[in-house]
Amino acid sequence: MANIKLKELLFEIEDFTAKSKETGKLVHFKSKDAYQAALKAGTHETPKNKGGSSKAGKANSMFGGDYANDRGETPSVDNRSVKADFPTEMETLEKYVKPGGERNTNIDNAIETLFKNKSKYPKELTPKPGEVYRGTIASGEELKKMKPVKKEGRWFYYKKPYTSKRKVQSFTYKEDIASKFAMHNTAADRMSGGKGIEAVIVVNVDSNFVVNPKWLFDEIGKNAGLKRNEQETFHVGNSIPKALIKVDAMQLYGFDWRDY
């Protein structure tokens, strides 16, 4: 009786069988959805002979050592699958991460597409928790009308919701990188007559963020020639209600900053 049930089970699994392009072996899928997802991802193909002849490759036994790796139950979390499913978005990201690419490559559509599919690729597209930073320009006159919520030496923190005209914004886990962007942008602003001061936006990663920075560097950045991981992730949305702005009080008040 047990042998009959086992044979029936194996026959049922073999109804969703595809050939791995990497190993050449037949892979058994537990569901039609998993089978179709693997074909769509391009990691597997329909065998010419579903009977499992030598031409199609040897089928894996569910008791064999390779079965756990090759059965294809979770093709959605495979790096190869992300690239296969979103080639246009990957090309856009590669252009973006190259030196100077952030200034001439619009990634909004690419990031929004990945954001919509984040649940399918949690390993690659879910960023780690923690604080992230974004360099910006702040209005000194506006901040002088506000009371800081925290002080750390010369650094004053103000509670101010962050808003952006663009739907996608880049953040980094490295505050020093955000500070350099703030310095660069403020210098350019002052050259054109602006009076803004350097500022860093500080927020906590939530469900509105997408892209694991390690995956971005390992799979995209290195291919683009980057030598250092800038720990970048992306926020999707036009506003972040719970945000802090961090500024150097000396830039805001000059040498009298201790009086404030």
Residue pairs with C-beta under 8 A, 6 or more apart in sequence:
10 28
10 62
13 28
13 29
13 30
13 62
14 28
14 50
14 59
16 28
16 29
16 30
16 31
16 32
16 34
16 35
17 26
17 27
17 28
17 29
17 35
17 47
17 50
17 52
17 59
18 26
18 27
18 29
18 35
18 38
18 39
18 44
18 45
18 46
18 47
18 72
19 25
19 26
19 27
19 44
19 45
19 46
19 47
19 56
19 57
20 26
20 27
20 43
20 44
20 57
20 70
20 72
21 42
21 43
21 44
21 45
22 43
23 57
23 66
23 70
24 57
25 57
25 58
25 59
25 60
25 66
25 70
26 47
26 52
26 56
26 57
26 58
26 59
26 60
27 38
27 44
27 60
27 70
27 71
27 72
28 59
28 60
28 62
28 67
28 71
29 35
29 38
29 71
29 72
29 73
30 71
30 73
34 72
34 73
34 74
34 75
35 72
37 75
37 76
38 44
38 72
38 75
39 45
39 46
40 85
41 75
41 76
41 78
41 80
41 81
41 84
41 85
42 81
42 84
43 72
43 75
43 78
43 80
43 81
43 84
44 72
44 75
47 56
47 57
48 55
48 56
49 55
49 56
50 56
52 58
52 59
60 66
60 67
60 70
60 71
61 67
62 71
75 81
76 120
76 121
77 121
77 122
77 123
77 124
79 124
79 215
79 219
81 121
82 90
82 121
82 124
82 125
82 219
83 90
83 219
85 117
86 110
86 113
86 114
86 117
88 110
89 110
89 113
89 114
90 220
92 105
92 107
92 109
92 110
93 107
93 110
93 216
93 220
94 220
94 223
94 224
95 101
95 105
95 224
96 102
96 105
96 107
97 216
97 220
97 221
97 224
97 226
97 232
98 224
98 225
98 226
101 224
102 170
107 168
107 234
108 166
108 167
108 168
111 168
111 210
111 211
111 234
111 236
112 167
112 168
112 236
114 121
114 125
114 210
114 211
115 125
115 210
115 234
115 236
117 125
118 125
118 126
118 210
123 212
123 215
124 211
124 212
124 215
124 219
125 210
125 211
125 212
125 215
126 210
126 212
127 205
127 209
127 210
127 211
127 212
127 213
127 233
128 173
128 205
128 212
128 213
129 204
129 205
130 173
130 204
130 205
131 173
131 202
131 203
131 204
131 205
132 171
132 172
132 173
132 202
132 203
132 204
132 205
132 209
132 233
133 171
133 172
133 173
133 174
133 175
133 177
133 178
133 179
133 200
133 201
133 202
134 162
134 169
134 170
134 171
134 172
134 178
134 181
134 200
134 201
134 203
135 177
135 178
135 179
135 180
135 181
135 182
135 183
135 184
135 185
135 198
135 199
135 200
135 201
136 182
136 185
136 199
136 200
136 201
136 245
137 182
137 185
137 186
137 189
137 194
137 196
137 197
137 198
137 199
138 196
138 197
138 198
138 199
138 245
138 247
139 195
139 196
139 197
140 195
140 196
140 197
140 251
140 252
141 195
143 156
143 158
143 197
143 245
143 247
143 252
144 252
144 253
146 158
146 160
147 158
148 156
148 157
148 158
149 157
149 158
149 159
149 244
150 156
150 157
150 244
151 157
151 249
154 248
154 249
154 250
154 257
155 246
155 247
155 248
155 249
156 246
156 247
156 248
156 249
156 252
156 260
157 202
157 244
157 245
157 246
158 244
158 245
158 247
159 243
159 244
160 243
160 244
160 245
161 239
161 240
161 241
161 242
161 243
162 201
162 203
162 239
162 240
162 243
162 245
163 238
163 239
164 238
164 239
165 238
166 238
167 236
167 237
167 238
168 234
168 235
168 236
169 234
169 235
170 232
170 233
170 234
171 178
171 201
171 203
171 209
171 232
171 233
171 234
171 235
172 178
172 213
172 230
172 231
172 232
172 233
173 213
173 231
173 233
174 230
174 231
175 200
177 230
177 231
178 200
178 201
179 198
179 200
182 198
182 199
182 200
183 198
186 194
186 196
186 197
186 198
189 196
190 196
197 247
197 248
197 251
197 252
198 247
198 248
198 251
199 245
199 246
199 247
200 245
200 246
200 247
201 240
201 243
201 244
201 245
201 246
202 243
202 244
202 245
202 246
203 235
203 240
203 242
203 243
203 244
204 242
205 233
208 235
208 236
208 237
208 240
209 233
209 234
209 235
209 236
210 233
210 234
210 236
211 232
211 233
211 234
212 233
213 229
213 230
213 231
213 232
213 233
214 229
216 232
216 233
217 226
217 229
217 230
217 231
221 229
221 230
249 257
249 260
250 257
252 260
253 259
253 260
